[in-house]
Amino acid sequence: MIRKASFLLLILAGFLSAQPAGAFRVEFDYARFSYDDTSDYVEIYYSFSQGQFAPVKVEGVNTGQGVLDISIYDITKDSLILKREYGFKINFDDTANFDESKSLVGNIAYVLPVGNYRVTMLGYDSNLPERRDSVVAEMTVRPLPNDRFSVSDIQFASSIKKSEDETSLFYKNTYEVIPNPSGLFGEQLPVIYFYTEMYNLNKAVFSDVLKIEYLLLNSKNIPVYRRVKFIKRANSSIVEAGTINVHKTPTGTYTMVVSVSDTVKNLQAVISKKLFVYNKDVIDTVTENLSDFEFLASEFATMSDEEIAESYGISKYIASKAEIQQWEKLSEPEAKRNFLFTFWKSRDQVVETPDNEFKNEYWRRVKYANDHYATFQKKGWLTDRGRVYIMYGEPSEVERYPNQVDTKPHEIWTYNSLEGGVVFVFADLTSFSDYQLLHSTLRGELRDDNWRRKIQSL
């Protein structure tokens, strides 16, 4: 049975509608809060951009229809413990409320006992079921210690305000907390709103006060924001809701850290969560001051225009939206060379070594793709198989069907380490050895559950 979902219509800064043409995307997030000694209260947050649904006539009204499907699998007990479907509709003719830049935002909560879980969240357009997006997350529900203080997960929000409306979908503990499942802030959402709960503050008392610290760390683990406060241990539990202004923070991935400490006994409870900031006009002074020597010594300093274009084309597979937008504004070759240098330097995961291991592995995959997947008209990195190999590496298993009687040549690649196991299906539809991607179960990739029809031989 499909249940009806409750949503809030909200403008989320246009972030969710800024997807590649034809892409369907659902944003998901979750947070765990204390419930009792054996269970957690788990909230799942989600949002859909209105503009990505295909309208159909329903009783004379242009209507978009979607489904949110949530499954929770108990890994320890090897059993599916919950599966729910929630349906919703969008009235495209309601000009007062319909806006492509608006998003439908909601949350659903479950009480889960202690254990290890795999949560699968799927959203799709009921009128075009092949338009879908999904995410798989593994989650551990642990009993919080009852003899000392602890802290819940962090929930990111687009708005938090005091409220007495207990009927609101987003009401909790005297606040209305509107989720931001994307964890994306910046130009049009310049303030990070966050919500946490702290428990058992009056247990194991060694000092009269506790230290609460909020940190925002950049990708190099350098603090760009820090705030410290001290609270008296009068209450057993408290809610901490706050804000961080990021309107002048450079584009990038950040980590928010919340810690509670008893400085006398050196006890600490810490929780962290990643988020993304996008401010296209804010200059990162750290990046701007990169060593001239490093750049001049790199392969990027002497690249021709053709080499620049190809290098960016290859790098684009793993570029963020912000980086793509930044590149599109560049016109001078020197600026593009600097961009490519910075692009790869920022992905050096082991800065203590002279080599950029991540870049070396990526370009090894590019060479492999060119050697094994090139066609008469394309270099290997431009083919679908080449792109998938470059982005995700060697598949766990490859099933090849080159000479079947009733089907066209095709391959099925399996990646056991991605999202609990995913597949990619490629087929040579033109008989020119150019295997096109027809279907994948990986989030964000092309999905077509009817791919078998396309490979049938006439």
C-alpha angles and dihedrals in degrees: 000000000000113000124209114253125218116225141177117225106227139166106235098189093271090280095124094049092052093087128131112277110280095011120132116208138179121188117221135183138155142198133196123221132182116270108161140321093290105030145047129218103233120197119197117200126198141168136192126199108233095217096064096066122096111231123224130183112264112177089335095310125112100238135182116205129194142173131213113202120192124186125180118196123193103223095191095051093035092229141119106242101176139019122171134170122201121192129201140175135216122207106217091186093059095096092178092064109017115094126153090222092057125091135208107234127189147148138215125197132206134180108231125187122229110293148091117286141184111212118199117193118189129179126182146163108258091208092052105024093182087067100084146128131202142178132198120207130179114219134186121207109203128178108251114236111266095198099060142024123285140173134228127230119286117256116203116213140183090218138011123183139157112267142174094194101111090175092067116112088230101043119124134151096350093311135100105218115190107200124233100202093179093061086217121140137163137083099027099016097045096163126070109216115197136182130196138162126220123204141197093013091158095054123101092009112198097151135027094238139040126217117231117194129188119197134180111198126192124222090279091054090250113145114243093172132027132172129172129192135171124221132191116243095236098119129056094221135012139183119234114199119168149147140237120197111223101169090118096038116114120246113273150092116297137183123220115209126193118188134179117199141184098207094192095058096027093237119151141179116198135184128177139185136184125238137170129234122200118191108150095188098048113099118220102224091196090059093042091057097054114147112273088212093058091051096045090050092052128092090244095068094072102035119135121229090261092050091048092053094048093044091053092046090055093043093048091077089077100028120121122236089253092054092048091051090048092051093050090060093055120096106160118083092225091056090050091050090052090048092054091047091051092042093060097035090057089056095055100120096185105045092172091073126070092233127073097227094185093054092045092053092046093053091044086060090048090055091048091050091050091049097047110025106037118126133198091271104027140053112237095253090059094056123090093244090048093051093049092048091049094048101040106020130221112356118238090232137005123201112196124197105178101154111027118154097222102030138053118250110286144160133211116207120196125200110191094183097057118088092331093307130334137184136216121202119203127181137186099229096164100045090237094108091253102135109204124204108250103168144002136174093210115112112258095018127106111284125194116159089190094061093121090070091059094057097049112121115234 
